[in-house]
Amino acid sequence: MTNEMDALKAKVREMHPDIDKYQLDCDITFDESKNAYIVKLSKGQEHVLTTYLDKPDADACMEGKECVHFGVQVAQFVKNFEEREGIK
């Protein structure tokens, strides 16, 4: 499972380059009871996003398909981060 999470983490970073651009921390764990990955993006303690990525959606991401719901959440998190930090 660790290799799967590492691959998913790399894919998430590839699909959302702002994660690296703003040096956001990205942690991924798996919740077996929900059959979903828990993705936590953070920058310090002030900026934190924790969201679930269902296994079927994660599998689709790994196949190169877009993760719409997750992508919207990441984009909104980055936008909020930029606004709070005054980044343009």
N, CA, C and O atoms as a Tinker XYZ file with bonds, in Angstrom:
   352  protein
     1  N      0.822000   -1.203000    0.000000    73     2
     2  CA     0.000000    0.000000    0.000000    64     1     3
     3  C      0.865000    1.266000    0.000000    63     2     4     5
     4  O      0.478000    2.284000   -0.574000    81     3
     5  N      2.031000    1.202000    0.641000    73     3     6
     6  CA     2.908000    2.376000    0.689000    64     5     7
     7  C      3.341000    2.792000   -0.706000    63     6     8     9
     8  O      3.372000    3.983000   -1.014000    81     7
     9  N      3.680000    1.817000   -1.563000    73     7    10
    10  CA     4.078000    2.145000   -2.930000    64     9    11
    11  C      2.934000    2.813000   -3.682000    63    10    12    13
    12  O      3.149000    3.748000   -4.453000    81    11
    13  N      1.703000    2.319000   -3.451000    73    11    14
    14  CA     0.530000    2.929000   -4.078000    64    13    15
    15  C      0.374000    4.374000   -3.639000    63    14    16    17
    16  O      0.114000    5.250000   -4.464000    81    15
    17  N      0.531000    4.630000   -2.342000    73    15    18
    18  CA     0.379000    5.999000   -1.822000    64    17    19
    19  C      1.482000    6.905000   -2.335000    63    18    20    21
    20  O      1.232000    8.070000   -2.643000    81    19
    21  N      2.710000    6.382000   -2.431000    73    19    22
    22  CA     3.804000    7.178000   -2.978000    64    21    23
    23  C      3.541000    7.530000   -4.440000    63    22    24    25
    24  O      3.785000    8.660000   -4.863000    81    23
    25  N      3.046000    6.564000   -5.207000    73    23    26
    26  CA     2.722000    6.811000   -6.613000    64    25    27
    27  C      1.593000    7.822000   -6.737000    63    26    28    29
    28  O      1.634000    8.705000   -7.594000    81    27
    29  N      0.574000    7.692000   -5.873000    73    27    30
    30  CA    -0.543000    8.634000   -5.904000    64    29    31
    31  C     -0.073000   10.034000   -5.524000    63    30    32    33
    32  O     -0.488000   11.021000   -6.133000    81    31
    33  N      0.778000   10.115000   -4.536000    73    31    34
    34  CA     1.316000   11.410000   -4.105000    64    33    35
    35  C      2.079000   12.069000   -5.254000    63    34    36    37
    36  O      1.925000   13.264000   -5.502000    81    35
    37  N      2.892000   11.294000   -5.944000    73    35    38
    38  CA     3.637000   11.819000   -7.092000    64    37    39
    39  C      2.685000   12.283000   -8.186000    63    38    40    41
    40  O      2.913000   13.316000   -8.816000    81    39
    41  N      1.621000   11.525000   -8.413000    73    39    42
    42  CA     0.645000   11.884000   -9.447000    64    41    43
    43  C     -0.092000   13.167000   -9.070000    63    42    44    45
    44  O     -0.307000   14.034000   -9.917000    81    43
    45  N     -0.478000   13.287000   -7.801000    73    43    46
    46  CA    -1.161000   14.500000   -7.328000    64    45    47
    47  C     -0.259000   15.706000   -7.531000    63    46    48    49
    48  O     -0.717000   16.753000   -7.987000    81    47
    49  N      1.015000   15.570000   -7.200000    73    47    50
    50  CA     1.967000   16.673000   -7.385000    64    49    51
    51  C      2.150000   17.011000   -8.865000    63    50    52    53
    52  O      2.280000   18.178000   -9.234000    81    51
    53  N      2.159000   15.988000   -9.696000    73    51    54
    54  CA     2.289000   16.197000  -11.146000    64    53    55
    55  C      1.068000   16.940000  -11.694000    63    54    56    57
    56  O      1.200000   17.850000  -12.513000    81    55
    57  N     -0.111000   16.543000  -11.237000    73    55    58
    58  CA    -1.348000   17.147000  -11.744000    64    57    59
    59  C     -1.595000   18.547000  -11.178000    63    58    60    61
    60  O     -2.329000   19.344000  -11.763000    81    59
    61  N     -0.975000   18.831000  -10.036000    73    59    62
    62  CA    -1.178000   20.122000   -9.373000    64    61    63
    63  C      0.179000   20.718000   -9.010000    63    62    64    65
    64  O      0.589000   20.661000   -7.850000    81    63
    65  N      0.880000   21.292000   -9.994000    73    63    66
    66  CA     2.236000   21.799000   -9.757000    64    65    67
    67  C      2.304000   22.928000   -8.730000    63    66    68    69
    68  O      3.382000   23.217000   -8.210000    81    67
    69  N      1.177000   23.572000   -8.428000    73    67    70
    70  CA     1.185000   24.623000   -7.404000    64    69    71
    71  C      1.555000   24.071000   -6.033000    63    70    72    73
    72  O      2.026000   24.819000   -5.176000    81    71
    73  N      1.350000   22.783000   -5.815000    73    71    74
    74  CA     1.733000   22.167000   -4.543000    64    73    75
    75  C      3.235000   22.350000   -4.326000    63    74    76    77
    76  O      3.670000   22.722000   -3.236000    81    75
    77  N      4.013000   22.090000   -5.358000    73    75    78
    78  CA     5.467000   22.274000   -5.248000    64    77    79
    79  C      5.852000   23.745000   -5.368000    63    78    80    81
    80  O      6.762000   24.211000   -4.683000    81    79
    81  N      5.165000   24.465000   -6.229000    73    79    82
    82  CA     5.465000   25.887000   -6.431000    64    81    83
    83  C      5.426000   26.645000   -5.110000    63    82    84    85
    84  O      6.288000   27.484000   -4.845000    81    83
    85  N      4.424000   26.350000   -4.280000    73    83    86
    86  CA     4.277000   27.037000   -2.995000    64    85    87
    87  C      4.817000   26.222000   -1.828000    63    86    88    89
    88  O      4.596000   26.565000   -0.666000    81    87
    89  N      5.518000   25.151000   -2.141000    73    87    90
    90  CA     6.149000   24.295000   -1.133000    64    89    91
    91  C      5.149000   23.840000   -0.070000    63    90    92    93
    92  O      5.412000   23.917000    1.131000    81    91
    93  N      3.994000   23.362000   -0.545000    73    91    94
    94  CA     2.975000   22.847000    0.360000    64    93    95
    95  C      3.335000   21.413000    0.738000    63    94    96    97
    96  O      3.842000   20.653000   -0.087000    81    95
    97  N      3.073000   21.057000    1.974000    73    95    98
    98  CA     3.263000   19.676000    2.409000    64    97    99
    99  C      2.084000   18.859000    1.913000    63    98   100   101
   100  O      0.947000   19.331000    1.934000    81    99
   101  N      2.342000   17.650000    1.473000    73    99   102
   102  CA     1.292000   16.760000    0.969000    64   101   103
   103  C      1.475000   15.399000    1.622000    63   102   104   105
   104  O      2.468000   14.711000    1.386000    81   103
   105  N      0.506000   15.022000    2.444000    73   103   106
   106  CA     0.535000   13.719000    3.098000    64   105   107
   107  C     -0.685000   12.915000    2.658000    63   106   108   109
   108  O     -1.784000   13.457000    2.543000    81   107
   109  N     -0.487000   11.636000    2.415000    73   107   110
   110  CA    -1.577000   10.768000    1.991000    64   109   111
   111  C     -1.572000    9.511000    2.847000    63   110   112   113
   112  O     -0.544000    8.855000    3.014000    81   111
   113  N     -2.738000    9.192000    3.381000    73   111   114
   114  CA    -2.937000    7.943000    4.113000    64   113   115
   115  C     -4.175000    7.270000    3.536000    63   114   116   117
   116  O     -4.924000    7.880000    2.773000    81   115
   117  N     -4.386000    6.006000    3.903000    73   115   118
   118  CA    -5.544000    5.284000    3.388000    64   117   119
   119  C     -6.452000    4.887000    4.540000    63   118   120   121
   120  O     -5.995000    4.343000    5.545000    81   119
   121  N     -7.739000    5.163000    4.387000    73   119   122
   122  CA    -8.750000    4.793000    5.377000    64   121   123
   123  C     -9.528000    3.606000    4.814000    63   122   124   125
   124  O    -10.390000    3.774000    3.952000    81   123
   125  N     -9.218000    2.411000    5.304000    73   123   126
   126  CA    -9.850000    1.199000    4.782000    64   125   127
   127  C    -11.359000    1.194000    5.000000    63   126   128   129
   128  O    -12.103000    0.700000    4.153000    81   127
   129  N    -11.817000    1.737000    6.125000    73   127   130
   130  CA   -13.254000    1.718000    6.409000    64   129   131
   131  C    -14.046000    2.559000    5.407000    63   130   132   133
   132  O    -15.216000    2.278000    5.147000    81   131
   133  N    -13.415000    3.582000    4.847000    73   131   134
   134  CA   -14.073000    4.438000    3.857000    64   133   135
   135  C    -13.655000    4.106000    2.431000    63   134   136   137
   136  O    -14.201000    4.658000    1.476000    81   135
   137  N    -12.677000    3.195000    2.284000    73   135   138
   138  CA   -12.122000    2.859000    0.977000    64   137   139
   139  C    -11.717000    4.136000    0.234000    63   138   140   141
   140  O    -12.035000    4.339000   -0.938000    81   139
   141  N    -10.997000    4.986000    0.979000    73   139   142
   142  CA   -10.609000    6.279000    0.427000    64   141   143
   143  C     -9.255000    6.702000    0.983000    63   142   144   145
   144  O     -8.858000    6.321000    2.084000    81   143
   145  N     -8.568000    7.500000    0.185000    73   143   146
   146  CA    -7.322000    8.103000    0.625000    64   145   147
   147  C     -7.650000    9.416000    1.323000    63   146   148   149
   148  O     -8.556000   10.141000    0.912000    81   147
   149  N     -6.914000    9.708000    2.367000    73   147   150
   150  CA    -7.037000   10.995000    3.043000    64   149   151
   151  C     -5.841000   11.817000    2.583000    63   150   152   153
   152  O     -4.689000   11.453000    2.819000    81   151
   153  N     -6.133000   12.920000    1.931000    73   151   154
   154  CA    -5.085000   13.787000    1.400000    64   153   155
   155  C     -5.065000   15.058000    2.238000    63   154   156   157
   156  O     -6.077000   15.745000    2.378000    81   155
   157  N     -3.909000   15.352000    2.784000    73   155   158
   158  CA    -3.755000   16.551000    3.607000    64   157   159
   159  C     -2.702000   17.440000    2.978000    63   158   160   161
   160  O     -1.542000   17.051000    2.841000    81   159
   161  N     -3.121000   18.644000    2.594000    73   159   162
   162  CA    -2.203000   19.659000    2.082000    64   161   163
   163  C     -2.076000   20.714000    3.162000    63   162   164   165
   164  O     -3.067000   21.100000    3.782000    81   163
   165  N     -0.863000   21.179000    3.388000    73   163   166
   166  CA    -0.689000   22.195000    4.416000    64   165   167
   167  C      0.522000   23.064000    4.132000    63   166   168   169
   168  O      1.458000   22.673000    3.435000    81   167
   169  N      0.464000   24.245000    4.695000    73   167   170
   170  CA     1.592000   25.179000    4.706000    64   169   171
   171  C      1.570000   25.783000    6.100000    63   170   172   173
   172  O      0.814000   26.712000    6.382000    81   171
   173  N      2.408000   25.243000    6.959000    73   171   174
   174  CA     2.374000   25.653000    8.358000    64   173   175
   175  C      1.098000   25.148000    9.005000    63   174   176   177
   176  O      0.475000   24.208000    8.511000    81   175
   177  N      0.711000   25.765000   10.102000    73   175   178
   178  CA    -0.511000   25.352000   10.797000    64   177   179
   179  C     -1.719000   26.171000   10.371000    63   178   180   181
   180  O     -2.858000   25.791000   10.644000    81   179
   181  N     -1.477000   27.283000    9.709000    73   179   182
   182  CA    -2.565000   28.188000    9.333000    64   181   183
   183  C     -3.313000   27.735000    8.086000    63   182   184   185
   184  O     -4.522000   27.941000    7.983000    81   183
   185  N     -2.620000   27.129000    7.150000    73   183   186
   186  CA    -3.213000   26.730000    5.878000    64   185   187
   187  C     -3.260000   25.205000    5.809000    63   186   188   189
   188  O     -2.230000   24.557000    5.625000    81   187
   189  N     -4.461000   24.631000    5.958000    73   187   190
   190  CA    -4.598000   23.175000    5.955000    64   189   191
   191  C     -5.851000   22.781000    5.189000    63   190   192   193
   192  O     -6.920000   23.357000    5.390000    81   191
   193  N     -5.712000   21.802000    4.315000    73   191   194
   194  CA    -6.845000   21.197000    3.619000    64   193   195
   195  C     -6.741000   19.697000    3.826000    63   194   196   197
   196  O     -5.722000   19.089000    3.499000    81   195
   197  N     -7.786000   19.105000    4.364000    73   195   198
   198  CA    -7.862000   17.655000    4.486000    64   197   199
   199  C     -9.092000   17.208000    3.724000    63   198   200   201
   200  O    -10.197000   17.685000    3.981000    81   199
   201  N     -8.903000   16.297000    2.791000    73   199   202
   202  CA   -10.010000   15.842000    1.966000    64   201   203
   203  C     -9.868000   14.351000    1.683000    63   202   204   205
   204  O     -8.789000   13.775000    1.820000    81   203
   205  N    -10.965000   13.751000    1.291000    73   203   206
   206  CA   -10.974000   12.332000    0.937000    64   205   207
   207  C    -10.959000   12.192000   -0.573000    63   206   208   209
   208  O    -11.607000   12.955000   -1.291000    81   207
   209  N    -10.219000   11.217000   -1.037000    73   207   210
   210  CA   -10.177000   10.881000   -2.457000    64   209   211
   211  C    -10.544000    9.402000   -2.546000    63   210   212   213
   212  O     -9.739000    8.529000   -2.221000    81   211
   213  N    -11.776000    9.135000   -2.993000    73   211   214
   214  CA   -12.250000    7.754000   -3.064000    64   213   215
   215  C    -11.317000    6.914000   -3.924000    63   214   216   217
   216  O    -10.739000    7.400000   -4.896000    81   215
   217  N    -11.182000    5.658000   -3.553000    73   215   218
   218  CA   -10.277000    4.747000   -4.263000    64   217   219
   219  C    -10.559000    4.722000   -5.765000    63   218   220   221
   220  O     -9.614000    4.792000   -6.551000    81   219
   221  N    -11.846000    4.621000   -6.203000    73   219   222
   222  CA   -12.084000    4.646000   -7.659000    64   221   223
   223  C    -11.600000    5.943000   -8.318000    63   222   224   225
   224  O    -11.078000    5.920000   -9.432000    81   223
   225  N    -11.778000    7.082000   -7.619000    73   223   226
   226  CA   -11.290000    8.352000   -8.165000    64   225   227
   227  C     -9.765000    8.370000   -8.203000    63   226   228   229
   228  O     -9.167000    8.865000   -9.158000    81   227
   229  N     -9.146000    7.832000   -7.166000    73   227   230
   230  CA    -7.679000    7.763000   -7.135000    64   229   231
   231  C     -7.168000    6.877000   -8.268000    63   230   232   233
   232  O     -6.178000    7.199000   -8.926000    81   231
   233  N     -7.858000    5.754000   -8.486000    73   231   234
   234  CA    -7.466000    4.866000   -9.588000    64   233   235
   235  C     -7.571000    5.594000  -10.922000    63   234   236   237
   236  O     -6.710000    5.439000  -11.788000    81   235
   237  N     -8.637000    6.398000  -11.089000    73   235   238
   238  CA    -8.812000    7.170000  -12.325000    64   237   239
   239  C     -7.673000    8.181000  -12.483000    63   238   240   241
   240  O     -7.160000    8.380000  -13.584000    81   239
   241  N     -7.285000    8.817000  -11.374000    73   239   242
   242  CA    -6.158000    9.761000  -11.419000    64   241   243
   243  C     -4.889000    9.060000  -11.886000    63   242   244   245
   244  O     -4.134000    9.585000  -12.705000    81   243
   245  N     -4.672000    7.878000  -11.355000    73   243   246
   246  CA    -3.470000    7.133000  -11.700000    64   245   247
   247  C     -3.462000    6.713000  -13.164000    63   246   248   249
   248  O     -2.400000    6.502000  -13.750000    81   247
   249  N     -4.650000    6.593000  -13.753000    73   247   250
   250  CA    -4.766000    6.240000  -15.169000    64   249   251
   251  C     -4.677000    7.472000  -16.063000    63   250   252   253
   252  O     -4.830000    7.374000  -17.280000    81   251
   253  N     -4.427000    8.642000  -15.449000    73   251   254
   254  CA    -4.280000    9.865000  -16.219000    64   253   255
   255  C     -5.567000   10.616000  -16.469000    63   254   256   257
   256  O     -5.585000   11.591000  -17.220000    81   255
   257  N     -6.654000   10.167000  -15.840000    73   255   258
   258  CA    -7.922000   10.876000  -15.975000    64   257   259
   259  C     -7.975000   11.969000  -14.928000    63   258   260   261
   260  O     -7.325000   11.881000  -13.886000    81   259
   261  N     -8.748000   12.991000  -15.211000    73   259   262
   262  CA    -8.840000   14.125000  -14.309000    64   261   263
   263  C     -9.633000   13.774000  -13.054000    63   262   264   265
   264  O    -10.635000   13.061000  -13.110000    81   263
   265  N     -9.169000   14.283000  -11.941000    73   263   266
   266  CA    -9.866000   14.119000  -10.660000    64   265   267
   267  C    -10.624000   15.419000  -10.409000    63   266   268   269
   268  O    -10.107000   16.316000   -9.743000    81   267
   269  N    -11.819000   15.529000  -10.924000    73   267   270
   270  CA   -12.543000   16.797000  -10.934000    64   269   271
   271  C    -12.775000   17.337000   -9.525000    63   270   272   273
   272  O    -12.344000   18.448000   -9.216000    81   271
   273  N    -13.442000   16.578000   -8.675000    73   271   274
   274  CA   -13.767000   17.057000   -7.336000    64   273   275
   275  C    -12.501000   17.420000   -6.568000    63   274   276   277
   276  O    -12.424000   18.488000   -5.961000    81   275
   277  N    -11.529000   16.549000   -6.595000    73   275   278
   278  CA   -10.278000   16.788000   -5.900000    64   277   279
   279  C     -9.552000   18.000000   -6.491000    63   278   280   281
   280  O     -9.016000   18.831000   -5.757000    81   279
   281  N     -9.540000   18.090000   -7.809000    73   279   282
   282  CA    -8.880000   19.210000   -8.480000    64   281   283
   283  C     -9.471000   20.549000   -8.098000    63   282   284   285
   284  O     -8.741000   21.522000   -7.912000    81   283
   285  N    -10.792000   20.609000   -7.980000    73   283   286
   286  CA   -11.465000   21.843000   -7.574000    64   285   287
   287  C    -11.050000   22.220000   -6.153000    63   286   288   289
   288  O    -10.791000   23.389000   -5.867000    81   287
   289  N    -10.989000   21.233000   -5.270000    73   287   290
   290  CA   -10.601000   21.501000   -3.887000    64   289   291
   291  C     -9.160000   22.006000   -3.803000    63   290   292   293
   292  O     -8.875000   22.959000   -3.077000    81   291
   293  N     -8.267000   21.377000   -4.533000    73   291   294
   294  CA    -6.868000   21.807000   -4.524000    64   293   295
   295  C     -6.754000   23.225000   -5.086000    63   294   296   297
   296  O     -6.042000   24.058000   -4.524000    81   295
   297  N     -7.444000   23.500000   -6.181000    73   295   298
   298  CA    -7.400000   24.835000   -6.790000    64   297   299
   299  C     -7.916000   25.895000   -5.822000    63   298   300   301
   300  O     -7.333000   26.975000   -5.724000    81   299
   301  N     -8.999000   25.601000   -5.107000    73   299   302
   302  CA    -9.556000   26.559000   -4.152000    64   301   303
   303  C     -8.597000   26.772000   -2.980000    63   302   304   305
   304  O     -8.423000   27.897000   -2.511000    81   303
   305  N     -7.981000   25.696000   -2.512000    73   303   306
   306  CA    -7.011000   25.806000   -1.418000    64   305   307
   307  C     -5.845000   26.698000   -1.832000    63   306   308   309
   308  O     -5.439000   27.580000   -1.076000    81   307
   309  N     -5.308000   26.474000   -3.020000    73   307   310
   310  CA    -4.179000   27.274000   -3.507000    64   309   311
   311  C     -4.594000   28.730000   -3.670000    63   310   312   313
   312  O     -3.844000   29.638000   -3.314000    81   311
   313  N     -5.790000   28.950000   -4.208000    73   311   314
   314  CA    -6.285000   30.326000   -4.382000    64   313   315
   315  C     -6.392000   31.023000   -3.025000    63   314   316   317
   316  O     -5.963000   32.167000   -2.878000    81   315
   317  N     -6.968000   30.330000   -2.032000    73   315   318
   318  CA    -7.087000   30.911000   -0.691000    64   317   319
   319  C     -5.709000   31.193000   -0.095000    63   318   320   321
   320  O     -5.505000   32.222000    0.548000    81   319
   321  N     -4.771000   30.279000   -0.309000    73   319   322
   322  CA    -3.410000   30.462000    0.178000    64   321   323
   323  C     -2.793000   31.700000   -0.464000    63   322   324   325
   324  O     -2.200000   32.530000    0.225000    81   323
   325  N     -2.933000   31.825000   -1.778000    73   323   326
   326  CA    -2.376000   32.980000   -2.497000    64   325   327
   327  C     -2.965000   34.289000   -1.962000    63   326   328   329
   328  O     -2.244000   35.261000   -1.736000    81   327
   329  N     -4.285000   34.297000   -1.763000    73   327   330
   330  CA    -4.948000   35.516000   -1.293000    64   329   331
   331  C     -4.486000   35.894000    0.103000    63   330   332   333
   332  O     -4.210000   37.064000    0.368000    81   331
   333  N     -4.399000   34.926000    0.993000    73   331   334
   334  CA    -3.974000   35.219000    2.374000    64   333   335
   335  C     -2.536000   35.667000    2.443000    63   334   336   337
   336  O     -2.180000   36.505000    3.272000    81   335
   337  N     -1.705000   35.116000    1.577000    73   335   338
   338  CA    -0.280000   35.450000    1.584000    64   337   339
   339  C      0.031000   36.641000    0.689000    63   338   340   341
   340  O      1.171000   37.105000    0.659000    81   339
   341  N     -0.966000   37.148000   -0.043000    73   339   342
   342  CA    -0.745000   38.274000   -0.934000    64   341   343
   343  C      0.097000   37.920000   -2.135000    63   342   344   345
   344  O      0.832000   38.763000   -2.650000    81   343
   345  N      0.000000   36.674000   -2.592000    73   343   346
   346  CA     0.793000   36.189000   -3.735000    64   345   347
   347  C     -0.025000   36.367000   -5.012000    63   346   348   349
   348  O     -1.216000   36.058000   -5.047000    81   347
   349  N      0.611000   36.853000   -6.028000    73   347   350
   350  CA    -0.051000   36.992000   -7.333000    64   349   351
   351  C      0.715000   36.233000   -8.367000    63   350   352
   352  O      0.327000   36.219000   -9.535000    81   351
